[in-house]
Amino acid sequence: MSGHSKWATIKHKKAKTDAARGRAFSRLIREITTAARVGGGDLEANPRLRTAVESAKAINMPADNIDRAIKKGTGELPGVAYEEVTYEGYAPGGVALLVLALTDNKNRSTAAVRHVFDKYGGSMGAAGCVAWQFKPRGVIVIAKDKADEDTVLSLALDAGADDVQGDEAGFTVTTAIDSFESVKAKFREAGIEWLSAELNQVPDNTVPVGEKDAGKILRLIEMLEDLEEVQDVYANFDIPDDVLERVSQD
């Protein structure tokens, strides 16, 4: 299981706070606006927009907010045009980080991301230094109390998923981009809810990390995600579940 998938489960637990919920609203509004600008406002014809809207509904974003964000993206309402920017670098222990941002001021965002890398023990690299280690995939995270392993495995593979991995918290289903919607539909038909279903960047290989660096890595990722323009951070770490749970509670 990729480090990002484990981190996604922890983020879901943290996201219950009002501050985290507010940041999630802001990020999803930017994503909805950008997805509508790039691919149009029709959810059926725009998978990226559909995924963003589903994520917004999952955290109870008001329908009016979603509708306004779509209309700003399609130009029906005035709004900010966000630029998609990718930053690359390394965390302690040689872990690769891929940082995705939507910003209306690239210079400001670049300076902010570089500052966090420098302050929290990372190093920002040149374009292309780590991106080759990641591939676009659909990632669905299901809590263990929602379904048993056999059911998740059977439904996922029957719908064309590439991989299913589990830990004590639940299951992570990885799919090719073109199978993402069909796998979600299969779980939906079976009445199985998911913690998250996102189009992510999944690492081809992972770097084993011990407790010495684990806390530093998670702190760096958390501070990058706290930046307003940052939409998501992907990492190729492999931290044992018990270590990950301990350091995430610090």
C-alpha positions in Angstrom: 0.0 0.0 0.0 1.4 3.4 -0.9 2.2 5.8 1.9 -0.3 8.3 0.5 -3.2 5.8 0.9 -2.3 5.3 4.5 -2.0 9.0 5.0 -5.4 9.5 3.4 -7.0 7.4 6.1 -5.4 9.5 8.8 -6.3 12.8 7.1 -9.9 11.6 7.0 -9.8 11.2 10.8 -8.3 14.7 11.2 -10.8 16.3 8.8 -13.5 16.2 11.5 -12.3 19.5 12.9 -13.9 22.7 11.7 -10.6 24.2 10.5 -9.8 21.1 8.4 -13.4 21.1 7.1 -13.0 24.7 6.0 -9.7 23.9 4.2 -11.4 21.0 2.5 -14.2 23.3 1.3 -11.7 25.8 -0.2 -9.7 23.1 -1.9 -12.7 21.4 -3.4 -14.1 24.7 -4.6 -10.9 25.4 -6.5 -10.8 21.9 -7.9 -14.5 22.1 -9.0 -13.9 25.5 -10.7 -10.7 24.3 -12.4 -12.3 21.0 -13.5 -15.2 22.8 -15.0 -12.9 25.3 -16.8 -10.8 22.6 -18.3 -13.5 20.0 -19.1 -16.8 21.7 -19.1 -19.7 21.8 -16.6 -21.4 18.5 -17.6 -20.7 16.0 -14.8 -21.5 13.0 -17.0 -18.9 14.1 -19.6 -16.3 15.3 -17.2 -15.0 12.6 -14.8 -12.7 15.0 -13.0 -15.6 17.3 -12.2 -17.8 14.5 -11.2 -15.2 13.2 -8.7 -14.7 16.6 -7.2 -18.5 17.1 -6.8 -18.9 13.7 -5.2 -16.1 14.6 -2.7 -17.8 17.9 -2.0 -21.1 16.3 -1.3 -19.4 13.7 0.9 -18.3 16.5 3.3 -21.8 18.2 3.1 -20.8 21.2 1.0 -24.0 23.1 0.2 -25.4 22.6 -3.3 -25.3 26.4 -4.0 -21.6 26.4 -3.3 -21.0 23.6 -5.8 -23.2 25.2 -8.4 -21.4 28.6 -8.1 -18.0 26.9 -8.4 -19.1 25.1 -11.6 -20.5 28.3 -13.1 -17.3 30.2 -12.3 -15.3 27.6 -14.1 -17.5 27.6 -17.2 -17.6 31.4 -17.2 -21.2 31.9 -16.4 -20.2 33.7 -13.2 -17.0 35.9 -12.7 -14.2 34.1 -10.8 -10.5 33.5 -10.4 -8.7 31.5 -13.0 -6.4 29.1 -11.2 -3.2 27.7 -12.7 -2.3 24.1 -12.1 1.2 23.8 -10.7 3.3 20.7 -9.7 6.2 20.9 -7.2 8.6 18.1 -6.7 11.1 17.3 -3.9 12.3 15.0 -1.2 11.4 14.5 2.5 13.8 13.1 5.1 14.9 9.5 4.3 14.9 10.1 0.6 11.1 9.9 0.3 9.9 11.5 -3.0 7.1 14.1 -2.7 4.8 15.3 -5.5 2.9 18.5 -4.5 -0.1 19.6 -6.6 -1.4 23.1 -6.3 -4.0 25.4 -7.8 -3.0 29.1 -7.6 -3.7 32.5 -8.9 -0.1 33.6 -8.1 2.6 31.1 -9.1 5.4 33.1 -7.6 3.8 33.4 -4.2 2.9 29.7 -4.2 6.4 28.6 -5.2 8.0 30.7 -2.5 5.6 29.3 0.1 6.2 25.7 -0.9 10.0 26.1 -1.0 9.9 27.7 2.5 8.0 24.7 4.0 10.4 22.2 2.3 13.4 24.1 3.7 11.9 24.6 7.2 10.8 21.0 7.8 13.8 19.1 6.6 13.0 18.5 3.0 14.5 19.7 -0.3 12.6 21.1 -3.2 13.9 19.7 -6.6 13.7 20.6 -10.2 10.7 19.7 -12.4 10.8 16.0 -13.3 13.1 14.9 -10.4 10.4 12.6 -8.9 7.3 12.8 -11.1 8.5 9.7 -13.1 8.0 7.6 -9.9 4.2 8.2 -9.8 1.4 7.2 -12.1 -2.2 8.5 -12.2 -4.6 6.0 -10.6 -8.0 5.9 -9.0 -7.8 5.2 -5.2 -10.8 4.2 -3.1 -10.4 3.8 0.6 -13.0 1.7 2.5 -13.2 1.4 6.3 -13.0 -2.1 7.7 -16.4 -1.8 9.4 -18.1 -1.2 6.0 -17.3 -4.6 4.4 -15.2 -7.7 4.8 -12.0 -8.4 2.9 -13.6 -11.1 0.6 -16.4 -8.9 -0.4 -14.2 -5.9 -1.2 -11.8 -8.1 -3.1 -14.5 -9.8 -5.1 -16.3 -6.6 -6.1 -13.1 -4.7 -6.9 -11.6 -7.3 -9.1 -14.9 -8.1 -10.8 -15.2 -4.4 -11.7 -11.6 -4.2 -13.1 -9.6 -2.9 -10.2 -5.8 -3.4 -10.4 -5.1 -4.0 -6.7 -6.7 -4.3 -3.3 -4.6 -4.0 -0.1 -5.7 -4.0 3.5 -4.5 -3.0 7.0 -6.1 -2.8 10.4 -8.0 0.3 9.4 -9.5 -0.9 6.1 -8.9 -1.5 2.4 -7.3 0.5 -0.4 -8.5 -0.3 -3.9 -6.3 0.9 -6.7 -7.7 1.2 -10.3 -6.6 2.4 -13.7 -8.2 5.8 -14.5 -10.5 4.3 -17.1 -11.8 1.7 -14.5 -12.3 4.2 -11.7 -16.0 5.0 -12.3 -17.0 1.3 -12.9 -15.3 0.2 -9.6 -17.1 3.0 -7.7 -20.4 2.0 -9.3 -19.9 -1.6 -8.2 -19.4 -0.6 -4.6 -22.3 1.8 -4.8 -24.6 -0.9 -6.1 -23.5 -3.2 -3.2 -24.3 -0.4 -0.7 -20.7 -0.1 0.5 -19.7 3.4 1.4 -16.1 4.6 1.1 -14.0 7.0 3.1 -12.6 8.6 0.0 -12.6 8.0 -3.8 -10.0 10.2 -5.6 -7.9 10.4 -8.7 -4.4 10.3 -7.2 -0.8 9.9 -8.1 0.3 6.5 -6.9 4.0 5.6 -6.6 5.4 2.6 -8.6 7.7 1.7 -5.6 8.0 2.8 -2.0 10.8 3.7 0.3 10.9 1.9 3.7 10.9 4.4 6.6 11.6 3.9 10.2 10.4 5.7 13.3 13.4 8.1 13.2 12.2 9.8 10.0 8.5 9.0 10.0 7.4 11.9 12.2 9.5 14.4 10.2 8.0 13.1 7.0 4.4 13.4 8.2 5.1 16.8 9.7 6.5 18.1 6.3 3.5 16.7 4.4 1.0 18.2 6.9 2.6 21.6 6.7 2.6 21.5 2.9 -1.1 20.5 2.9 -1.8 23.4 5.2 -0.7 25.9 2.5 -3.8 27.5 1.0 -3.0 26.7 -2.7 -1.9 23.1 -2.2 -4.5 20.6 -3.3 -2.7 17.4 -2.4 0.7 15.9 -1.6 1.7 12.4 -2.7 4.6 10.4 -1.2 6.3 7.1 -1.8 7.0 6.2 1.8 6.3 2.8 3.3 5.9 3.2 7.1 4.7 0.2 9.2 1.2 0.7 10.4 2.1 0.7 14.1 4.8 3.3 13.6 2.5 5.4 11.4 -0.3 5.3 14.0 2.1 6.3 16.8 3.7 9.2 15.1 0.4 10.5 13.7 -0.9 10.9 17.2 2.0 13.1 18.3 
